[in-house]
Amino acid sequence: MNGPTLKVAIIGAGVMGQQHARSWTHVPYATVTTICDFNLDAANKLATEFHAAATASIDSVLASDVDVVSVCIPTCFHTDTAVKVLESGKHLLLEKPMALTVEDCHTIEAAAEASGKLLTIGQVVRFFPEYENAKRAVDAGAVGTPAVVRCRRGGIFPLWGTWFHDVNKSGGAIYDVGIHEIDWLLWLFGPVERVYARSLTESLGEDSKQDFALVTLRHKSGVISHMEACWADPVVSYNAFEIAGDGGLLTHDSRNNATLFISTAEKQEAMSPLADADEPYNKQIAAFAKSIVDGTPLAVTGADGRAAIAVAAAALESSRTRKVVTL
């Protein structure tokens, strides 16, 4: 395309806002024109990097001529901000998790439908090569009929925002990191009908430095998934999965150089290449831009984001009550 055709605003100049801004610059027909953050110094610092305008006012973004907005702010503010962005006539990339409740997800989806603008959710793990390739392999029958899955995602306790300590604002590790695995599991194996979870989430507080959740999901397809979400890893974190079926075992561990293996009764081999030539956030944003300009179906829809929140909310409820939750 000749010249920029999409004007982009980033709401939130923190870690994820910085990532989104940089990834939008890889879309040749998009330009980051505005950075918005209630901390104007942070907005100015990031805006300088992209020769963009800086503002502390969301209303000024909504009144501007930008075409698309990336919202990268604490989860507790997602619903109100997302609705305002959509009602103002802008396309929206909303960082994960979509919202804190299923009802709020419905509210955001309704605003998107009424506005006629596109809504996508930042479930970026779908764009990581190991996870993309695992989806293709499972769909192609590499492990036969899938039966049991184990996956985990970890990291340090997020010290870059005090709001993470409040489960009513962040949802804890289940929402913040576990939502990635939940979305991926739904993408591969379909809807979930039964959830059981145990976690440390209820101990979150101002002095907390860790959270951990173990979640068991029964999919309607019959697959059983076990998911670990961890906010207690050292600085070097890792993610991993195993997908076992009646025809083989697919494994991934980010601590290995060759990170995706297929094992059958006859052999074990690395599935390559897995070189991360295309940065996943760049791929995510490029896919959304393409949907905006030529109508390509969204890679991740609002309904996808809502489905993941329904499972996350059930897991949080189960961890609190120590009872099974049926969806």
Backbone torsions as a table, in degrees:
resi	resn	phi	psi	omega
1	MET	NA	149.2	-176.7
2	ASN	-91.4	107.3	175.7
3	GLY	79.5	163.1	-179.8
4	PRO	-64.1	136.3	176.6
5	THR	-123.4	-13.7	177.8
6	LEU	-115.3	123.1	172.9
7	LYS	-96.6	130.1	-170.5
8	VAL	-119.7	137.3	171.5
9	ALA	-116.6	142.7	175.8
10	ILE	-111.8	122.2	174.8
11	ILE	-103.1	110.7	-175.7
12	GLY	111.1	114.2	-175.3
13	ALA	-106.1	22.6	178.4
14	GLY	-82.5	-156.0	-175.6
15	VAL	-56.7	-48.8	-177.3
16	MET	-74.6	-35.5	176.2
17	GLY	-60.9	-40.4	176.9
18	GLN	-62.5	-42.0	179.2
19	GLN	-64.0	-44.2	179.7
20	HIS	-63.1	-44.1	-179.4
21	ALA	-58.2	-46.2	-178.5
22	ARG	-66.6	-37.1	-179.1
23	SER	-70.4	-34.8	177.6
24	TRP	-63.1	-27.2	-179.9
25	THR	-69.6	-13.4	177.7
26	HIS	-86.1	-4.3	174.1
27	VAL	-91.4	113.2	-171.4
28	PRO	-64.7	-20.1	-178.9
29	TYR	-109.2	27.6	176.5
30	ALA	-131.5	149.5	177.4
31	THR	-136.4	129.6	174.0
32	VAL	-78.3	114.0	-175.5
33	THR	-105.2	-22.5	-173.2
34	THR	-144.0	136.1	170.8
35	ILE	-117.5	127.3	-178.3
36	CYS	-121.4	130.7	174.4
37	ASP	-156.3	142.0	179.5
38	PHE	-61.8	-24.2	172.3
39	ASN	-89.6	98.0	-173.1
40	LEU	-63.6	-30.7	177.1
41	ASP	-62.3	-42.0	178.0
42	ALA	-65.3	-41.5	177.7
43	ALA	-61.9	-44.5	180.0
44	ASN	-62.7	-41.7	-178.6
45	LYS	-61.8	-45.9	-179.7
46	LEU	-72.4	-38.2	-179.7
47	ALA	-61.7	-36.1	179.5
48	THR	-60.1	-37.7	-179.6
49	GLU	-62.4	-29.9	-175.0
50	PHE	-114.1	11.9	-179.0
51	HIS	52.9	41.6	-178.0
52	ALA	-108.4	168.5	174.7
53	ALA	-81.2	150.6	178.0
54	ALA	-118.1	142.5	178.5
55	THR	-151.5	154.4	173.2
56	ALA	-103.7	4.1	-174.4
57	SER	-109.9	114.5	174.2
58	ILE	-63.5	-36.8	-179.7
59	ASP	-58.1	-35.9	179.4
60	SER	-67.7	-33.0	175.4
61	VAL	-66.2	-44.2	-177.5
62	LEU	-65.5	-30.6	-178.8
63	ALA	-85.8	-5.7	-176.4
64	SER	-85.0	-179.8	-177.9
65	ASP	-97.1	20.4	178.4
66	VAL	-66.7	151.7	-177.6
67	ASP	-94.8	-31.4	-172.5
68	VAL	-144.3	145.4	-178.6
69	VAL	-127.3	133.7	167.8
70	SER	-97.9	122.1	179.3
71	VAL	-103.2	115.7	-174.0
72	CYS	-132.1	63.8	-176.0
73	ILE	-126.4	170.7	179.6
74	PRO	-52.6	143.5	-173.9
75	THR	-54.4	-36.5	-176.9
76	CYS	-63.6	-17.0	178.8
77	PHE	-101.6	0.8	-173.9
78	HIS	-61.4	-47.6	-170.5
79	THR	-62.2	-54.5	-177.8
80	ASP	-60.3	-43.3	-178.3
81	THR	-67.7	-43.5	-179.5
82	ALA	-60.9	-44.4	-179.7
83	VAL	-62.4	-43.3	179.8
84	LYS	-63.2	-42.0	179.8
85	VAL	-61.6	-47.2	-178.3
86	LEU	-66.9	-42.6	179.4
87	GLU	-64.7	-24.1	179.0
88	SER	-82.5	-3.4	175.0
89	GLY	90.2	26.6	177.3
90	LYS	-111.2	146.4	170.3
91	HIS	-69.9	152.6	-171.4
92	LEU	-133.2	126.0	165.5
93	LEU	-105.9	109.6	-175.6
94	LEU	-104.2	121.2	-179.8
95	GLU	-60.6	153.3	175.1
96	LYS	-74.1	159.1	-14.9
97	PRO	-70.5	152.3	-172.3
98	MET	-55.6	-46.3	-179.7
99	ALA	-163.8	-176.2	-179.3
100	LEU	-93.3	-18.8	-179.5
101	THR	-135.8	157.7	176.4
102	VAL	-64.2	-37.6	180.0
103	GLU	-61.1	-41.5	177.8
104	ASP	-65.2	-36.2	176.3
105	CYS	-61.3	-43.8	177.4
106	HIS	-59.7	-40.1	179.9
107	THR	-61.5	-43.7	179.4
108	ILE	-65.7	-44.0	179.4
109	GLU	-61.6	-39.9	179.6
110	ALA	-63.6	-38.7	178.1
111	ALA	-65.0	-38.9	178.5
112	ALA	-65.3	-43.4	-179.5
113	GLU	-64.2	-42.0	-178.7
114	ALA	-67.4	-33.2	-177.0
115	SER	-82.1	-23.2	-174.7
116	GLY	76.1	9.6	-179.9
117	LYS	-98.0	158.6	-176.4
118	LEU	-83.6	142.1	177.8
119	LEU	-126.8	125.9	172.5
120	THR	-132.2	156.3	-176.6
121	ILE	-114.0	141.2	-173.3
122	GLY	-77.2	56.4	175.3
123	GLN	-87.0	74.8	-167.3
124	VAL	-71.1	-18.7	-178.0
125	VAL	-58.4	-27.9	177.0
126	ARG	-59.7	-20.4	-177.2
127	PHE	-99.6	-1.7	175.1
128	PHE	-76.1	136.1	-171.6
129	PRO	-59.2	-39.5	179.9
130	GLU	-61.6	-40.5	-176.1
131	TYR	-77.4	-37.6	173.4
132	GLU	-62.0	-47.8	-177.8
133	ASN	-66.2	-35.3	176.5
134	ALA	-63.8	-40.8	176.9
135	LYS	-59.9	-46.7	179.6
136	ARG	-63.0	-42.1	-177.9
137	ALA	-65.1	-44.1	179.1
138	VAL	-63.5	-45.3	180.0
139	ASP	-62.7	-29.5	-179.9
140	ALA	-84.7	-1.6	177.3
141	GLY	87.7	20.2	-175.4
142	ALA	-60.6	-32.1	179.9
143	VAL	-109.1	13.1	-175.1
144	GLY	73.1	-137.5	176.9
145	THR	-86.8	115.6	-179.1
146	PRO	-63.4	144.8	-178.9
147	ALA	-130.3	-50.6	-174.9
148	VAL	-132.7	135.6	-178.2
149	VAL	-129.6	139.7	173.0
150	ARG	-129.8	131.4	178.9
151	CYS	-145.4	157.1	178.1
152	ARG	-149.6	150.3	175.3
153	ARG	-140.7	129.9	-175.3
154	GLY	-134.9	173.9	177.2
155	GLY	176.5	177.4	175.9
156	ILE	-74.5	162.4	172.5
157	PHE	-62.6	130.3	-175.9
158	PRO	-69.3	103.9	-176.2
159	LEU	-90.8	1.0	-176.0
160	TRP	-88.6	4.2	177.3
161	GLY	-157.6	121.9	-177.9
162	THR	-66.7	-19.6	-178.6
163	TRP	-65.9	-20.7	178.9
164	PHE	-62.8	-25.7	-178.7
165	HIS	-69.7	-20.1	-177.6
166	ASP	-98.2	108.1	-176.7
167	VAL	-61.1	-26.4	178.8
168	ASN	-73.3	-12.7	176.6
169	LYS	-105.3	-32.8	-173.9
170	SER	-110.6	-26.1	-173.9
171	GLY	81.3	0.5	179.6
172	GLY	70.2	-166.8	-176.6
173	ALA	-63.7	-30.4	180.0
174	ILE	-58.5	-44.6	-178.9
175	TYR	-80.1	-41.2	-169.7
176	ASP	-76.1	-47.3	178.5
177	VAL	-108.8	-34.7	-179.2
178	GLY	-64.7	-26.2	-178.8
179	ILE	-60.9	-29.2	177.4
180	HIS	-63.8	-49.1	-178.8
181	GLU	-67.8	-38.4	179.5
182	ILE	-60.2	-48.2	179.3
183	ASP	-60.0	-43.6	-179.1
184	TRP	-64.6	-41.4	179.0
185	LEU	-64.3	-40.2	176.9
186	LEU	-65.4	-38.3	179.7
187	TRP	-63.2	-40.0	-177.4
188	LEU	-82.3	-43.8	-165.7
189	PHE	-119.0	1.7	172.9
190	GLY	87.1	-174.2	-172.0
191	PRO	-59.3	154.6	178.6
192	VAL	-105.1	141.1	179.5
193	GLU	-114.9	-13.4	-174.8
194	ARG	-150.1	134.9	-175.8
195	VAL	-133.1	134.0	171.1
196	TYR	-136.6	135.2	-175.3
197	ALA	-146.0	150.1	168.5
198	ARG	-130.0	143.5	-177.2
199	SER	-156.9	170.2	172.9
200	LEU	-97.0	6.5	-169.0
201	THR	-57.1	-36.6	-177.7
202	GLU	-66.0	-15.2	178.9
203	SER	-87.8	-0.6	179.5
204	LEU	-59.9	141.8	179.2
205	GLY	-171.6	-175.5	-175.3
206	GLU	-60.1	-27.8	-177.9
207	ASP	-99.8	2.7	-176.4
208	SER	-69.8	142.7	178.0
209	LYS	-129.8	12.5	-180.0
210	GLN	-159.9	155.4	169.9
211	ASP	-152.0	148.9	179.2
212	PHE	-151.0	138.8	177.5
213	ALA	-137.0	140.3	172.9
214	LEU	-119.5	119.0	-172.5
215	VAL	-122.4	131.3	175.7
216	THR	-112.9	127.7	-177.7
217	LEU	-118.6	135.5	170.0
218	ARG	-107.8	116.4	178.6
219	HIS	-82.4	152.8	177.4
220	LYS	-62.0	-23.7	178.1
221	SER	-72.6	-12.8	-177.1
222	GLY	104.3	-14.6	178.5
223	VAL	-66.8	139.9	173.5
224	ILE	-108.4	125.7	-179.6
225	SER	-115.4	137.5	173.5
226	HIS	-116.3	125.7	-175.2
227	MET	-127.1	132.0	173.4
228	GLU	-109.3	131.7	173.4
229	ALA	-121.2	123.6	-169.7
230	CYS	-129.0	128.2	168.8
231	TRP	-114.6	44.5	-176.4
232	ALA	-140.5	11.1	178.3
233	ASP	-74.3	158.3	168.7
234	PRO	-68.3	-176.6	-175.4
235	VAL	-55.8	-40.0	178.0
236	VAL	-84.2	101.6	-179.0
237	SER	-97.0	174.7	177.5
238	TYR	-153.9	162.5	173.3
239	ASN	-131.3	155.2	-174.3
240	ALA	-159.7	158.1	170.9
241	PHE	-153.8	157.7	171.3
242	GLU	-133.5	131.1	176.5
243	ILE	-120.8	111.2	-177.3
244	ALA	-106.8	132.5	175.8
245	GLY	-135.1	-175.6	-178.4
246	ASP	-78.4	0.3	179.3
247	GLY	-123.8	0.2	-179.6
248	GLY	165.0	179.7	-178.0
249	LEU	-131.7	126.0	178.8
250	LEU	-108.1	125.3	-175.5
251	THR	-129.9	150.0	177.3
252	HIS	-143.8	138.6	173.1
253	ASP	-148.0	117.5	-173.8
254	SER	-66.1	-10.3	178.1
255	ARG	-81.0	-10.0	179.0
256	ASN	-95.8	151.8	177.6
257	ASN	-67.8	-52.3	173.3
258	ALA	-92.3	107.3	-162.4
259	THR	-98.8	-4.2	179.1
260	LEU	-127.6	122.2	-177.5
261	PHE	-124.8	143.8	170.9
262	ILE	-114.4	126.9	-179.1
263	SER	-121.3	127.9	175.5
264	THR	-127.2	-177.8	179.2
265	ALA	-64.6	-24.2	-175.8
266	GLU	-93.3	-30.3	-171.3
267	LYS	-163.9	167.5	167.5
268	GLN	-130.5	133.6	179.8
269	GLU	-149.3	150.7	175.6
270	ALA	-77.0	139.2	175.0
271	MET	-95.2	113.0	-173.6
272	SER	-133.0	166.2	1.8
273	PRO	-82.6	148.0	175.6
274	LEU	-116.4	15.7	177.5
275	ALA	-58.6	131.4	-176.1
276	ASP	-82.4	64.8	-176.0
277	ALA	-63.8	-38.9	178.7
278	ASP	-106.9	115.7	-179.6
279	GLU	-60.2	130.8	-173.4
280	PRO	-57.7	-38.8	178.6
281	TYR	-66.1	-36.5	175.7
282	ASN	-62.8	-43.2	180.0
283	LYS	-64.7	-40.7	178.8
284	GLN	-60.0	-47.4	-176.8
285	ILE	-72.8	-35.5	175.8
286	ALA	-62.4	-39.2	179.2
287	ALA	-65.1	-41.0	179.0
288	PHE	-66.8	-42.8	178.0
289	ALA	-59.1	-40.9	179.6
290	LYS	-64.3	-39.0	177.5
291	SER	-62.1	-38.5	-179.5
292	ILE	-66.6	-45.0	-170.9
293	VAL	-85.6	-27.7	-177.9
294	ASP	-132.4	10.2	173.1
295	GLY	79.2	12.8	175.5
296	THR	-57.9	135.8	-179.9
297	PRO	-55.1	142.1	179.5
298	LEU	-62.9	139.1	176.2
299	ALA	-71.0	-35.8	178.3
300	VAL	-134.6	122.1	-177.1
301	THR	-99.6	170.8	173.4
302	GLY	-60.7	-37.9	178.4
303	ALA	-62.7	-36.7	175.8
304	ASP	-62.9	-45.2	178.8
305	GLY	-61.6	-41.0	179.4
306	ARG	-65.5	-40.8	-179.8
307	ALA	-61.5	-39.9	178.1
308	ALA	-66.6	-39.3	178.7
309	ILE	-66.0	-36.8	178.6
310	ALA	-59.4	-41.2	178.9
311	VAL	-71.9	-42.3	179.0
312	ALA	-62.2	-42.4	178.9
313	ALA	-64.1	-39.3	177.4
314	ALA	-64.8	-39.3	178.7
315	ALA	-65.2	-41.3	178.9
316	LEU	-65.4	-41.5	177.4
317	GLU	-62.9	-43.9	179.9
318	SER	-63.0	-40.3	-179.3
319	SER	-66.2	-29.5	179.1
320	ARG	-77.9	-41.2	-175.1
321	THR	-92.4	-16.5	-173.5
322	ARG	58.5	34.3	177.9
323	LYS	-126.6	156.3	175.0
324	VAL	-67.7	140.9	174.1
325	VAL	-114.8	127.4	179.3
326	THR	-101.0	133.1	-179.9
327	LEU	-98.6	NA	NA
